[in-house]
Amino acid sequence: MSESDATADRPLRIDVRRGSPTPEELAAVVAVVSESYAQEAAEAVAPEPEPESAWRRSARALRTPLRRGYGWGRFTG
């Protein structure tokens, strides 16, 4: 079950804290909030990651270059 299915099954609950809005005013609030939520949900989609090429996968494991300042056969550690 997706998130949109779960929210569609639940009834909408609005608590009016002050005043006494008319049914038309409540309908306008629900319409505006619903549209705003739908736009925000549509814009919040993360972009799909691009598939890596074989070259990028193989290039990740390259080691660091050798330090040429040390001579061969000498212990430097």
GIDA-V244583 format. One record per run of one state. SS is the DSSP state (H for helix, E for strand, C for the rest). FROM is the first residue (numbers start at 0). TO is the last residue. If there is no record, write none. Layout:
SS	FROM	TO
SS	FROM	TO
This chain:
C	0	1
H	2	8
C	9	21
H	22	42
C	43	52
H	53	58
C	59	76
